[in-house]
Amino acid sequence: MLTALTIRNLAIIEQVSLELDTGFTVLTGETGAGKSILIDALGLLLGGRADTQLVREGSDRAEVSGEFRLAADSAARAWLDQQALSDPEAPDQLLIRRVVFTEGRTRAFVNGHAINAGPLRELGEQLIEIFGQSESQTLLRPEIQRQRLDAFADAPADLAAVAESAAAVHAIDARRAALQQQEARDPSQLEFLRYQVRELELLDLRRETLDALEQDQRRLAHADQLISDGGRALDLLYAGEAAAHAQLGQALSRLSPLVALDPGFEEVVRLAESAQAHLEEAADGLRRLLDRLDLDPAQLAEVERQLGAVHDLARKHRIKAEALADHLEQLQRSLADSEGASAALEALDRERVLAEQRYRSAADRLSATRQQAAAALADEATALVRQLGMPNARLEVSVTRLPDAPVRRTGQDDVRFDFTANPGQPPRALARVASGGELSRISLALQVVITQDRSAGTLIFDEVDAGISGGTAEIVGQQLRALGSHRQVLCVTHLAQVAAQARQHFGIRKQVEGDQTFTRVEPLAAKGRIDELARMQGGVDISDSARRHARELLARAGA
């Protein structure tokens, strides 16, 4: 769960620090006070996209820090252990910090270790789930309905098996399409390809061969210089009258007797003897090199002819000479594919039959899982929707198997949510019959049902109670409070009936001081909660009757 949140210089927030409890917490305030900024801050903390415009005017950076307490069996704790990011002294504690700079850079840290946004998002998915007020509208889309059912079914292995087997079929189809294109190639193009391969194969185009040719060319082209300068160097080192080897020998003959007079000369003599030995090795090596050097114009001409042929072919194919070997391999593969396209297509056809059988089998298992989960999801969501002020409502989740559908990563099922709010009326497609208020309640009921067994320890609802009012709003609050007995639940709301059910209540205020705007967030005690609930019901001027009603809401909630 999230135990603390600190925000600095984010939009109109200069600094906010929240200490959060377990259970159900609400955040309330006037429109524009900064409630959505708190949600943005949490999204940023969990690896969301960083926008430099979020940095407060006049600041060089914005920073969000969150402290979490992790259960021993939580997915987040296992992830941290796998990534070697756990705090060994406090493995149940987690600190995440995200910094956004005005010039566009961002930095993220997990328990003091720098981390990229991608892994941070992976971790964030284990910690917090955020449900926005747009969730209800997206529920009208068929793919979202399928995702809701899959989330309730909680069968990641079945989903992964279908996606993996579908990807295998698609890969085979892509290879078949390429081979079919090869098979349909014009005969003249195929003959030209054979010519290119033969022409390149006549040259020994291994990379080491090209390197050897270039080395031979340099050696033969500069043979005069090598022989002349090498011979002079041999004289200076060893063979000449004033060679370094002879002079070093004379020096040693003078130094060696001095060792008996002063032991300090022993090290000098040892180093000089070592230098003399190295000079002898260098001279021997130089002599061997000079012995094999020869002025051979015919050999130089042959090497340059071979190099010229290589570079001519490289220009012809518009590539660098060192890339010719790889280019030949590509042409050889293309030729082999073209010449063996028919046989390869037959093999791929057999491979595809087996791959599609694996896909159909995986899709059948997923379909059975969905069919079983659909009835349970419909029953649980219907029961909750009826508690939310629609006693005659009924939600049905249908899963239609489409055996002739093309191979899809999501399987072969058509998932549809049907709904009716009135007795005697059959359920019809949700998009055709649900009003805005009904859709909000259905969406909330689905979220509550689906998230009851989720791994994320914290659930955040951002004004998902839009379109709900009166006694229904109080029931919504009760449901969120009940959900808070399993998970930490944070909710941004405009409804007093929902806020009254919270265990912890934060008030968000926007203040203008001079020419600066600030957002303040403070925990509300008993009197503060009464005033805030009264404001939420009655507007700016809080009446005694509004306060009495606020007290009644809190009393009914047991707060």
N, C-alpha and C positions, 0 to 999 in steps of 0.2 A: 504494500500500500504506500501511497504518497504521504509522507509525514511532514514535509516542509517544502515551501516554494518561495524562492526569492527572485524578484524581477528588478532590473536596474536599467533605466534610460531606454525603455521600450515604448515607442509612440508617446502617449501623454502620461505614461507612468514614469516617474522619476525613480522611486524606490518603493517596493512593496514586499513585505515578508509575511507569509502565512504559515501558521502551525495547524496542521490538519489532523482530525481525529478519524477513528473508524466509523462505520455506519454511514448515515445519510447526511450530506452537507449541502446547503443551498447558498447561492450567491445571487443577491438581488440589488437592484438600483435603477435609477432613471435611465431611459433610453439615451445612449450616447455617453454614459458614465464610464465605460471601459470594460464592460463584462466580456465582450467579444475579444478584447485584447488579452484577457487572461487565457482564453481558449487558444488564441494564436501563440501565446507564450508556451503553453503546454505542447502544442504541435511542433514548435521550434525545438523544444527540449527533446522531443522524441525523434528528431532527425528530419523534420519537415523542411520544405524549401525556405531558404533564408532570403528575405527581401530587405535590401539596405534602407528602403524607405521607412522600415519599422524603427530605425535608430532615432531616438529623440533629438529634436532640433538643438544644435549646439553641443552635442556629445560626439565623441569619436567612436563609440562602441555601445552596443546593447548587450546585456548579459542576463541569462536565465539559469538558475540553479535549482535542482530538485533533489531532495533526499527521500529515499525509499527504505522501507523495512521489508525484507524478503522472507517468506516461509521457507523452511528447510527443503520442502519438496516442490518448490515453485520452478516453472520453466525458466524464468529469468535467472535464477541462481545457478541452474544447470548450465545455461548459456554462458554465464560469466566464468564458471569453472572451466568450460571447454576452451574459452578464449584467453584463459590465464589473466582475467581482469578482476577476480574477486579480491577483496581485502582480507588477507590471511588473519589479521587480528580481529576483524569484525565481519565474518562472511555473511551475516544477515543484514548488513548495511550496504547501501549503494548511494553514491553521489554522482550525479550527472551535471555537467556544466556546458553551456553552449554560448559562444561569443560571436557576435556579428559586428564587423567593422564597417565604417562608412564607405571605404573604398571597395567593398565587395568581398573581402576575405571572411571566412568563418573558421572557427576552431571549436572542437568538441572534445570533452574529456570525460572518461568514465573511471571513477576511483583514482583520479590523478593521471591516468594514461590517455594520451592523445588517440583519437579514434576518428575514422571517416564517417561521413553521413550515412552511407549504405549499411554498415554494421550497426550504427546507432539506431537506424529504423528497425532492423531486426530485433534489437533489444527492446525498443519502444513497444513493439507489437506484443511483447510478453508482459508489459507492465500496465499499459493503459489502453482502453478503447474509447474513442470519442464518437458520439452520435449527434450529428447536427440536425438543425430544424428542417433541412432539405430532405432528410431520410424518407419522409412520408411520400413525397412526390416521386422519388426514384423507385419507390415500391411498385409503381405502375408498370415499370419496364420488365419484360419477361426474364431477362438475364439476372435482374436483381432478385426476382422471386425465386429463381433457381438457386441463386447464391444463399438466400435465406434458408431454403430447405436444406441445402448441403451443410450450412453452418449448424443447423439443428441436428442433422443426422450425425455430424461429427465423425466422418469416415474418411480421413485424409489418405489412408492407404488405398482405398478404392478409387478415389479421385486421382491420385498419383499414378495408379496402374493404368487407368484409362488414358490419361494425358500422355504417359510414356509410350503406350502401345500405339496411340494415334500418331504421335510424332514419328514412330518407326515406319508406319504406313506412308505418311507424307514424305518421308525421306526417300523411300523406294519409288514413289510416284515422281519425285523430282529427278531421280536418276533415270527412270524410264523415259521421261520427257526428253532428257538430254540425249539418250541413246537413240530415240526415235528421230531426233533431229540429225544425229550422226548418220543413221541409216538412210535418211532421205537426201544425203549430200550428193551433189552433182558428180558424176563419174570423173569429169575433168578436174574438179576440185580434189577428188581423192587421189588422182594420178599426180597432181602437183604436190600434194602432201607427201606422197611416196618419194618424189624427186627431192624435196627439201630434206627428208630424213636421210636419204642415201648421200646427199651432198655433205651433210654435216657429219655423217658417220665415217666418211673417208678421212676426215681429220680426227686425230686422237684428241678429243676435246675435254679430256679430264682436266680439272683445274691445275693439278700438279704438273701436267705436261706443259700447259701454257706458262706456268711459272718457270719451268726448266728452260724452255725456249728463250724467254726473256732474259734469263740469267746467262745462258750461253751467248746470246747476242751481245750483251754488255761485255762479257769477257773477251770474245773474239774481236769486237770492234775496238777495244782498248788494249789489245795484246801488246803493242809497242810500248805504251806507257807502263803496263804491268811489268814487262821484262826489264825496261830501263830503270824505273824507280825501284822496283823490287831488288835488282842486282846491286844498285847503289846502297840501298838499305842493308843488304847482307854484308857488304864491305864495312859499313859503319858499325854494324853489330858484332861481326865475328871475323870476316875474312881479311879485311884491310890491315895495313901496318899499324894504323892508329885506332883500331877497332875498340869498341867499348869493352869487349871481353878481355882483350889484352891489358887495357889500362886498369880494369878492375882487378886482374891478376896481380899487377904490380902493386896496387894499393893493398891487397891482401898480404903480399910478401912483406910489406912494411908494418902492417897492423898486427899480424900474428905474434911477433916477438914481444909486443907491448903488453900482451895479456899477462905474461909472467910478472911484469912490473906493476900492473894495475888491473885487477880483475874486472873493473868496469868496462874495459875494452872488449870483453868476451862477447857481450851482446852485439856490439858493433860488428865484430868479425862474423858472428853467426848470420846477421842480416846481409852482410856483403857476400858471404858464401851462397846464401839463398838467391841473391840477385844474380850471381854468376851462373847458377844452375838454370834459372829462368831464362837468362840470355842464351844459353846453349840450346834450350828447348825451342825458343823463338827462332833462332837461326836454323835449326834443323827443319822446323815447319816451313820456314820461308824457302829454304833450298828445295824441299819437295814440291812446293807450289811452282817454283820457277822451272823445275825440271820437266813438268808436264805442260808448261805453256809453249805454244807454237804459233807462229804466224801462218794461218791457213786461210787464204782468201776464198778458196772453194767452199770450205765448211761454213765460213761466215755468210757467203752468198746463199747457201742452202737454208741456213737458219732464218735469214731475213726473208727468203721466199716463203717459208712455212708461216712465219709471223704475218707476212703480208696477206697470205690466203686467209688466215684467221680473222684479221681485222677487216678484210674485204667482206667476209661473210657476216661479221658483226654489223657493219654498215648496211648490208643488204637486208638484214632482219631488224635493223633499227634498235639494236641493243648494244650493251657494252660487251667487249670480248670475253670478260670473265663470267658473263651470264650465259654464254653459248651452251655450256654443258647442261644447265638447268632447262634452257629452251629446247634442247634436243630431247630431253626426257619428256617434256610436255608434248612435243610433236609426236614422239613415239607412242605415248599414251593415247593421244587423239587418233593416231592411225590404227592402233590396236582396237580402240573402241569402234571405229568406223568399219574395219574389216571384220570384227567379231560382233557387230551390233545385233545381228539376228539371234545368234546363240546366247548372247548376254541378255537380250530381251526375254528369251524363253526362260532363262534361269531366274531373272527378276520376277517374271510372272509367277513362277512357282514360289518364290520367296514371299511375294505379296499375298498369295493365298494363305500361307501360314501366318503371316503378320496380321492379316485381317481376321483370321480365326482367333488369334490371341486378343485382338481388340474387341471383337464381338463378345468373347467370354468375359473380359474385364467389364465391358459395358453392361452385360447382363447382371453381373454381381452388383454394380453400382445402381442399376435400375431397381433391383430387389431391395437394396438398402434404402433407396429413396421412397419406394412404395410403402415400406414399413414405417419410415419416419413421417411420411406425409399425414397419415391418419393421426398419429400422436401429436404432431404440430398443430393440426387443425383443431383437435379436441382441446388442447391446452390453451391455444390462442383464443378460441371461441369462449371458453370459460372466463378468461380474463376480460375480453371485450364486453361480455355481458355485465361484468362488475363495473365497467366504465360507462354505465348509463345506457346500454343498448341491450335490454333483457331478452329481446327476440332475435338477436344477431346470430348469424351462423357463417363461419368461414370454412371453406373446403379447399383442400390442396390436391389437385389432380396431377398424376404423373402418367403421361401417355407415351408408350413405347413406340418409336418410329424405326422399325427394322430396316426400312429402305433408305433411311437418311444417309447422307454422306458421312464419312468418318470425321468426327469432331473431337476436339480435346476435352469437351465437356460431356461426352457421352451421346446417347441416342434418345434422350427423353425430352419431351415437351412438358415443362412444369408451368402450371397456371393456378393462380389464386382466384377463387370465386367467392362472392359475398352476397349476403342479403341481410337487411336490417329489419325486415317486416315479415310477420307470419303470413303464410300462404303464398309467398313469393319465392320462386326457386332461386338458388344462388346463381349469379351471373358474373362475368368477368369483372374483376375489381375496378379496372379502368373505366367501365361503363356505368357502374351503379353507385360507387362510393362518393359521398360529398367530402368537402375539405375537412370538416370536423370529424366525420367518420373515419376518413383516411388517417388522420392524426392518431386517433385512438387505436386503430388496427396496427399502425406502425409501432406505436409504443408497446402494445401488447406483445407483438412479435419480438421486439427488442428485449423485453423483460423475460419472455419464455426462452429465447435463444441464448441469452447471456447468463442464465442462472448457473450453467456449468462451464463457463469459459475459463481459460487459464489466467487471463489478465486480472490482476488484483484490484484494479481501479477502473470504474466505468464513469464516463462523463457524458451527461445529457445536456445539450445546448438548446434550450427553448423547444424541446420536443413536445411540450404540452400546448403548443400553439393551436388555436381553434377549439380549445376545451375550456369550460367554465362551470361555475356553480358547484353542485354536489359531485359532479363527475370529476372536477379538479381535485376535490378532497380525496376521492378514491384513487386518483392517479398518485397523489402524494403518499397515500397509504401503501400502494404497490411499490413505489420507489423506496420507501422506508423498509418494507419487507425485503426487497432486494438487497438493501444495505446490511441485512443480517448475515448475508453470504459474502458480500463484496463491499469495498469502499465505493460509495456512490456520490458523485458531485453533480449538482444540477443548477444550471442557470435558468431562472424562471421569473415570470411577471405575475404569477398567480399566488395570492396570499394563502389559498387553501393548500397548495403544494408546499410552500415555504414553511407553513406551520407544522408540518410533519417532520421537519428536519431535526436531527440531533445537534447540529452545529449550523450557525447562520452567520454569513458575512455580508455586511452592507458595503456597497460600492458607491462612492460619491465623487463627482467631478467638481473641482474648485478652481476658481480663477484668482490668481494673486498677481497684481500688477498686470503685466502683459503676458504672463505665463499660465498655462492650463495644467492642472495636476489631477491625477486620479488617486484617491485614498481608499484603502480597503481596511475595514476594522471588524473584529468579531463583535457580535451583538449579544449583550446580556439580556436579562428579562425585560427591563424597561425599553431598551433599544429595540428588541424584537417586536414589542407591542406597537411602538411608534412606526416601525418599518412596515409591519403588516397593515396597520391602519392607513398609512400612506398608499400602500399598494391597492387598497380598496377604495379610498376616498379622495385621493388627489393631494394637492399641496396643503390645503387647510384641513388639518386633522381634527375631526369632531370627537366629542366624548362617545357618541354612539359607535363611531368607527373603532375607537379604542376598546369599547366593550365587546364588539364583535371579534376583534383581534384576540382578546383574552379568552373568549369562548372557543375560538379555533385552537388556541394553544392548549386549553383545558381538554378539549376532545381528543387532541393528539397525545395527551399525557405529557406535554412539555412543561 
